[in-house]
Amino acid sequence: MWLRIRVIAAFLICIAIPLTMGMGAVVLGTQYFLQDDANQRLQAATSSVLAAIEERAAQNLSHLKAWSNLPLMQDALIGDNGGDIARTLGDLKARYADFSSLAVTDSRGMVIASTEKSDRGASLATDEGFHTASSGSTFQSGFGFRRTDAPETIWFTVPLMASYDQQTVIGTLTGVLDFGALAKSVLSSSALATLGAKETHTLVLARRNDKHVVFASRTDARMLQALQTIDDRTSAAGVELTWSDKPFHVASAGLKPRSGALDLVLLARGIVPVSSTTAVADNLTNAFAAAAGAGLLIALFLAWTWSNPLVHVAGAMNRLGQGDVSWRIPPMLPHHAFADMARSLEVFRQTKIVRDRVVAREQALQVSKDDAATAALAKSEHLASLSRELRTQLNAIVGLSELINREALAAAGNLEHAGYAKDIARCGVQLLAVINDLFDLSEAEAGHLALNESQVDLTELVRESVDLMGDAARMAKVSLAAQGCDEPLAVRADGQKLKQVLFNLLSNAIKFTSEDGHVSVYVKISSDGRPTIIVQDNGIGMPTNLSPIALTPFSVGDDALNHGRHGAGLGLPLVRQLVDLHQGSVEIESEIGKGTTVTVALPASRLVVETDEAAQRLSA
């Protein structure tokens, strides 16, 4: 897992660092370019608005001059008794909305016609515009208050020349511009209006000499106060100001003074929020971020996919290093980068499997060799013991036979000689029993023994065996008793072989029980319905770990040898073979100094129950 994480991390770093640097360079470059472009466009838009305002004012002045040449204006010589001049002025004001009022005076300065009723009959003889126009020149006022109840504005006054000589001034025509309406009209159709939302772009017009604001498309005291801090020498290149916790771009523009009659002497400031100029950059940044995220996801997917073979190879190598050959690398395409490595690792894995099998086989063979050597040693030792047993019996037979041969035939009836004959018979019987056991065990191990089954009374069989071994028990001064043999217990078995089993068990029990010891035989039915024979003694016993060994041929316990009570080592192995023929089981429980208990259990299927009462009693 850590290998996959490191591979993916390295892959992502190799992609993420160049991608981040490239995206950062593009974003920063785009922001700088867009900011510079926005400043330039704001500067151009502000200049164009100011030029358009001045051009609009010049057009209105031209209109005023053209109206002064109307034939109707000659009525200024006789006054406007018929009201024709007043009606004409009203029509002109309605047609040209830039003018807030129009007025005509006679040569004395008296207003003879006006669009404002309050101006009619008033005297403009002291007005600077009247004096300038009376001298034959056109007058342009600065920004000021024409009336106390009107906004600050500008007005023009042109002379009315007599038609008879075109030199005599017979009156004046004055036009007051609605500068706010004019500026709004120009602003609404200008490039500045397209730089942001209607409520975000702002145009501020101020007098150039004292920075007095004569027009502002949006009134904001903090904005106007912040504009006072701008240096005109740097503002032409565009500056950034902050008010109301928002950044704004500000561009300033002013027109050169004209030599003609019209000179507004204005300074224009265009203002747009920085957000309106950076919106494109933000969108581009978001697009780059989305592309970068998609690129990283694709890189992560590719890294995960491409690292899978390497992770599988590394995992297989780690498992092989730990000895686990069950891990297999998934199949790879032949042209894959790790295909050769995977094939080599698979060959190594197969080699290790073969090697492990060889090692396991060698170990098994070594164990078998050791077991065979142990078995051979045990067999040699017990063959030596068997040879001693056979030699002892044969020596006794030979010696007694020679003694009898040396005696006179007349003395053959001597009681002592009769005892010799009994010893010869006993040794011959014991020798025959050993040889029979040896042959029976060989036949059983070779699988040549067969059962001659019939219905056998197990309790009767036990009583007969106990009676048969009674003399041997009395000679060994050991008590021998059968218990649970009052009622018959019929089983289907080979009676002769079961009697041989009992003879061998009782013989061992008597042999390994000290004087005044006890040997008991029990017959019962176990809780799972199996006919069971139990032979129990309180003899010398043997270690618990030697109980299974006692069932192997030619095995004699060390304690038996130490006590001088060894035999041929064939009794218990033959018992196991004969019980196995009946599909039964043999269990040995023994403890040194406390005795041995051997349990022979036949299958429940061999039980022949004659009465329910007998079965219940035996089970109890």
Backbone hydrogen bonds, N-H to C=O, Kabsch-Sander energy under -0.5 kcal/mol:
donor,donor_aa,acceptor,acceptor_aa,energy
5,I,1,M,-2.3
6,R,2,W,-2.5
7,V,3,L,-2.6
8,I,4,R,-2.8
9,A,5,I,-2.7
10,A,6,R,-2.6
11,F,7,V,-2.4
12,L,8,I,-2.8
13,I,9,A,-2.6
14,C,10,A,-2.3
15,I,11,F,-1.3
16,A,12,L,-4.6
17,I,13,I,-2.1
19,L,15,I,-2.0
20,T,16,A,-3.1
21,M,17,I,-2.7
22,G,18,P,-2.8
23,M,19,L,-2.7
24,G,20,T,-3.0
25,A,21,M,-2.6
26,V,22,G,-2.5
27,V,23,M,-3.0
28,L,24,G,-2.9
29,G,25,A,-2.6
30,T,26,V,-2.8
31,Q,27,V,-2.9
32,Y,28,L,-2.6
33,F,29,G,-2.7
34,L,30,T,-3.1
35,Q,31,Q,-2.6
36,D,32,Y,-2.7
37,D,33,F,-3.0
38,A,34,L,-2.7
39,N,35,Q,-2.4
40,Q,36,D,-2.4
41,R,37,D,-2.8
42,L,38,A,-2.7
43,Q,39,N,-2.7
44,A,40,Q,-2.7
45,A,41,R,-2.6
46,T,42,L,-2.6
47,S,43,Q,-2.4
48,S,44,A,-2.4
49,V,45,A,-2.2
50,L,46,T,-2.3
51,A,47,S,-2.5
52,A,48,S,-2.5
53,I,49,V,-2.3
54,E,50,L,-2.4
55,E,51,A,-2.6
56,R,52,A,-2.4
57,A,53,I,-2.4
58,A,54,E,-2.4
59,Q,55,E,-2.2
60,N,56,R,-2.0
61,L,57,A,-2.1
62,S,58,A,-2.3
63,H,59,Q,-2.6
64,L,60,N,-2.2
65,K,61,L,-2.3
66,A,62,S,-2.3
67,W,63,H,-2.3
68,S,64,L,-1.5
69,N,65,K,-0.6
69,N,66,A,-0.9
70,L,67,W,-1.6
73,M,70,L,-1.6
74,Q,71,P,-1.9
75,D,72,L,-2.1
76,A,73,M,-1.6
77,L,74,Q,-1.8
78,I,75,D,-1.0
79,G,75,D,-1.2
83,G,80,D,-0.6
87,R,83,G,-2.2
88,T,84,D,-2.2
89,L,85,I,-2.7
90,G,86,A,-2.2
91,D,87,R,-2.3
92,L,88,T,-2.5
93,K,89,L,-2.4
94,A,90,G,-2.1
95,R,91,D,-1.8
96,Y,92,L,-2.5
97,A,95,R,-0.7
99,F,96,Y,-1.3
100,S,176,V,-3.2
101,S,176,V,-1.3
103,A,174,T,-2.5
104,V,113,A,-3.0
105,T,172,T,-2.2
106,D,110,M,-2.1
107,S,170,I,-0.7
109,G,106,D,-1.5
111,V,122,A,-3.0
112,I,104,V,-2.5
112,I,110,M,-0.6
113,A,104,V,-1.5
115,T,102,L,-2.4
117,K,115,T,-0.6
119,D,116,E,-1.5
120,R,116,E,-0.6
120,R,117,K,-0.8
121,G,111,V,-2.0
122,A,119,D,-1.9
124,L,109,G,-3.8
127,D,124,L,-1.6
131,H,127,D,-1.9
132,T,128,E,-2.3
133,A,129,G,-2.6
134,S,130,F,-2.5
135,S,131,H,-1.0
136,G,133,A,-1.9
137,S,132,T,-1.8
139,F,157,T,-3.0
141,S,155,W,-2.5
144,G,153,T,-2.8
146,R,144,G,-0.7
146,R,151,P,-0.5
150,A,147,R,-1.3
153,T,144,G,-3.4
156,F,175,G,-2.5
157,T,139,F,-2.1
158,V,173,L,-2.6
160,L,171,G,-3.3
161,M,159,P,-0.6
162,A,168,T,-3.3
165,D,162,A,-0.6
166,Q,162,A,-2.3
170,I,160,L,-3.1
170,I,168,T,-0.6
171,G,160,L,-1.0
172,T,105,T,-1.4
173,L,158,V,-2.9
174,T,103,A,-3.1
175,G,156,F,-2.7
176,V,101,S,-2.7
177,L,154,I,-2.0
177,L,175,G,-0.6
178,D,98,D,-4.5
179,F,177,L,-1.4
182,L,178,D,-2.4
183,A,179,F,-2.9
184,K,180,G,-2.5
185,S,181,A,-2.4
186,V,182,L,-2.3
187,L,183,A,-2.8
188,S,184,K,-2.4
189,S,185,S,-0.8
189,S,186,V,-0.6
190,S,187,L,-1.4
193,A,190,S,-0.6
194,T,191,A,-1.1
195,L,192,L,-1.3
200,T,197,A,-1.9
201,H,197,A,-1.9
202,T,271,I,-2.6
204,V,269,R,-2.3
205,L,215,F,-3.0
206,A,267,L,-2.4
207,R,212,H,-3.0
208,R,265,V,-2.0
211,K,207,R,-1.7
214,V,205,L,-2.7
215,F,205,L,-1.8
217,S,203,L,-2.5
220,D,218,R,-0.6
224,L,220,D,-2.5
225,Q,221,A,-2.2
226,A,222,R,-2.1
227,L,223,M,-2.0
228,Q,224,L,-0.8
228,Q,225,Q,-0.5
229,T,226,A,-1.3
230,I,227,L,-1.5
232,D,230,I,-0.5
234,T,231,D,-1.2
235,S,231,D,-2.2
236,A,232,D,-0.7
237,A,234,T,-1.1
238,G,235,S,-1.2
239,V,250,V,-2.4
241,L,248,F,-2.3
243,W,246,K,-1.9
246,K,243,W,-1.5
248,F,241,L,-3.2
249,H,272,V,-3.2
250,V,239,V,-2.8
251,A,270,G,-2.3
252,S,235,S,-1.1
253,A,268,A,-2.6
255,L,266,L,-0.7
263,D,261,A,-0.5
267,L,206,A,-2.9
268,A,253,A,-3.2
269,R,204,V,-2.6
270,G,251,A,-2.9
271,I,202,T,-2.6
272,V,249,H,-1.9
274,V,247,P,-2.1
276,S,273,P,-0.7
277,T,273,P,-0.7
277,T,274,V,-0.8
278,T,274,V,-2.1
279,A,275,S,-0.8
282,D,278,T,-3.2
283,N,279,A,-2.7
284,L,280,V,-2.8
285,T,281,A,-2.9
286,N,282,D,-2.9
287,A,283,N,-2.5
288,F,284,L,-2.8
289,A,285,T,-3.0
290,A,286,N,-2.8
291,A,287,A,-2.6
292,A,288,F,-3.1
293,G,289,A,-2.9
294,A,290,A,-2.7
295,G,291,A,-2.7
296,L,292,A,-2.8
297,L,293,G,-2.4
298,I,294,A,-2.6
299,A,295,G,-2.8
300,L,296,L,-2.9
301,F,297,L,-2.6
302,L,298,I,-2.9
303,A,299,A,-3.1
304,W,300,L,-2.6
305,T,301,F,-2.7
306,W,302,L,-3.5
307,S,303,A,-2.0
308,N,304,W,-0.8
308,N,305,T,-0.6
310,L,306,W,-0.6
311,V,307,S,-2.9
312,H,308,N,-2.7
313,V,309,P,-2.7
314,A,310,L,-2.9
315,G,311,V,-2.9
316,A,312,H,-2.6
317,M,313,V,-2.5
318,N,314,A,-2.5
319,R,315,G,-2.6
320,L,316,A,-2.8
321,G,317,M,-2.4
322,Q,318,N,-1.3
323,G,320,L,-1.3
324,D,319,R,-2.7
325,V,323,G,-0.7
336,H,333,L,-1.9
339,A,336,H,-1.4
342,A,338,F,-2.4
343,R,339,A,-2.5
344,S,340,D,-2.5
345,L,341,M,-2.5
346,E,342,A,-2.2
347,V,343,R,-2.3
348,F,344,S,-2.3
349,R,345,L,-2.4
350,Q,346,E,-2.7
351,T,347,V,-2.5
352,K,348,F,-2.3
353,I,349,R,-2.4
354,V,350,Q,-2.5
355,R,351,T,-2.8
356,D,352,K,-3.1
357,R,353,I,-2.4
358,V,354,V,-2.6
359,V,355,R,-3.0
360,A,356,D,-2.9
361,R,357,R,-2.7
362,E,358,V,-2.9
363,Q,359,V,-2.7
364,A,360,A,-2.7
365,L,361,R,-2.9
366,Q,362,E,-2.6
367,V,363,Q,-2.8
368,S,364,A,-2.8
369,K,365,L,-2.8
370,D,366,Q,-2.9
371,D,367,V,-3.0
372,A,368,S,-2.9
373,A,369,K,-2.8
374,T,370,D,-2.9
375,A,371,D,-3.2
376,A,372,A,-2.9
377,L,373,A,-2.6
378,A,374,T,-3.0
379,K,375,A,-3.0
380,S,376,A,-2.6
381,E,377,L,-2.7
382,H,378,A,-2.7
383,L,379,K,-2.4
384,A,380,S,-2.1
385,S,381,E,-2.0
386,L,382,H,-2.9
387,S,383,L,-2.9
388,R,384,A,-2.2
389,E,385,S,-2.3
390,L,386,L,-3.0
391,R,387,S,-3.1
392,T,388,R,-2.7
393,Q,389,E,-2.1
394,L,390,L,-2.9
395,N,391,R,-3.1
396,A,392,T,-2.2
397,I,393,Q,-2.4
398,V,394,L,-3.2
399,G,395,N,-3.1
400,L,396,A,-2.5
401,S,397,I,-2.4
402,E,398,V,-2.4
403,L,399,G,-2.1
404,I,400,L,-2.3
405,N,401,S,-2.1
406,R,402,E,-1.9
407,E,403,L,-1.1
411,A,408,A,-1.3
412,A,409,L,-1.5
413,G,410,A,-0.5
414,N,411,A,-1.7
418,A,414,N,-1.7
419,G,415,L,-1.8
420,Y,416,E,-1.8
421,A,417,H,-2.0
422,K,418,A,-2.0
423,D,419,G,-2.3
424,I,420,Y,-2.5
425,A,421,A,-2.5
426,R,422,K,-2.9
427,C,423,D,-2.9
428,G,424,I,-2.4
429,V,425,A,-2.6
430,Q,426,R,-2.8
431,L,427,C,-2.8
432,L,428,G,-2.5
433,A,429,V,-2.7
434,V,430,Q,-2.5
435,I,431,L,-2.3
436,N,432,L,-2.9
437,D,433,A,-2.9
438,L,434,V,-2.4
439,F,435,I,-2.6
440,D,436,N,-3.3
441,L,437,D,-2.8
442,S,438,L,-2.1
443,E,439,F,-2.8
444,A,440,D,-2.6
445,E,441,L,-2.7
446,A,442,S,-1.9
447,G,444,A,-1.0
448,H,443,E,-3.0
449,L,443,E,-0.7
453,E,451,L,-0.8
454,S,493,A,-2.4
456,V,454,S,-0.6
456,V,491,V,-3.4
458,L,456,V,-0.9
458,L,489,L,-3.3
461,L,457,D,-2.3
462,V,458,L,-2.1
463,R,459,T,-2.3
464,E,460,E,-2.5
465,S,461,L,-2.1
466,V,462,V,-2.5
467,D,463,R,-2.5
468,L,464,E,-2.4
469,M,465,S,-2.0
470,G,467,D,-1.0
473,A,469,M,-2.1
474,R,470,G,-2.5
475,M,471,D,-2.5
476,A,472,A,-1.8
477,K,474,R,-0.9
478,V,473,A,-3.0
479,S,517,G,-2.5
481,A,519,V,-2.0
483,Q,521,V,-3.3
490,A,608,V,-0.7
491,V,456,V,-2.8
492,R,606,R,-2.5
493,A,454,S,-2.5
493,A,491,V,-0.8
495,G,493,A,-0.8
498,L,494,D,-2.1
499,K,495,G,-2.3
500,Q,496,Q,-1.9
501,V,497,K,-2.1
502,L,498,L,-2.4
503,F,499,K,-2.6
504,N,500,Q,-2.4
505,L,501,V,-2.3
506,L,502,L,-3.0
507,S,503,F,-2.6
508,N,504,N,-2.3
509,A,505,L,-2.5
510,I,506,L,-2.7
511,K,507,S,-2.4
512,F,508,N,-2.2
513,T,510,I,-1.2
516,D,477,K,-3.2
517,G,514,S,-1.4
519,V,479,S,-2.5
520,S,536,Q,-3.1
521,V,481,A,-2.0
522,Y,534,I,-2.8
523,V,483,Q,-1.0
524,K,532,T,-2.2
525,I,618,L,-1.0
526,S,524,K,-0.5
526,S,530,R,-2.7
529,G,526,S,-2.1
532,T,524,K,-3.1
533,I,600,V,-2.9
534,I,522,Y,-2.4
535,V,598,V,-2.6
536,Q,520,S,-3.0
536,Q,534,I,-0.6
537,D,596,T,-2.3
538,N,518,H,-1.2
540,I,512,F,-2.4
546,L,543,P,-1.4
547,S,544,T,-1.4
550,A,546,L,-1.8
551,L,548,P,-1.1
552,T,549,I,-2.1
554,F,569,G,-1.9
555,S,552,T,-1.3
555,S,569,G,-0.8
561,L,557,G,-1.7
562,N,558,D,-2.7
563,H,559,D,-1.9
564,G,561,L,-1.2
565,R,560,A,-2.7
574,L,570,L,-1.9
575,V,571,G,-2.1
576,R,572,L,-2.5
577,Q,573,P,-2.1
578,L,574,L,-2.5
579,V,575,V,-2.5
580,D,576,R,-2.5
581,L,577,Q,-1.5
582,H,578,L,-0.8
582,H,579,V,-0.7
583,Q,580,D,-1.9
584,G,579,V,-2.5
585,S,601,A,-2.1
587,E,599,T,-2.2
589,E,597,T,-2.6
591,E,595,G,-1.9
593,G,540,I,-3.1
594,K,591,E,-2.1
595,G,591,E,-1.4
596,T,537,D,-0.6
597,T,589,E,-3.1
598,V,535,V,-2.7
599,T,587,E,-2.8
600,V,533,I,-3.1
600,V,598,V,-0.5
601,A,585,S,-2.2
601,A,599,T,-0.6
602,L,531,P,-2.8
606,R,603,P,-1.8
607,L,604,A,-1.5
608,V,490,A,-3.0
609,V,607,L,-0.6
610,E,608,V,-0.6
615,A,611,T,-1.7
616,Q,612,D,-2.5
617,R,613,E,-2.4
618,L,614,A,-2.5
619,S,615,A,-2.3
620,A,616,Q,-2.0
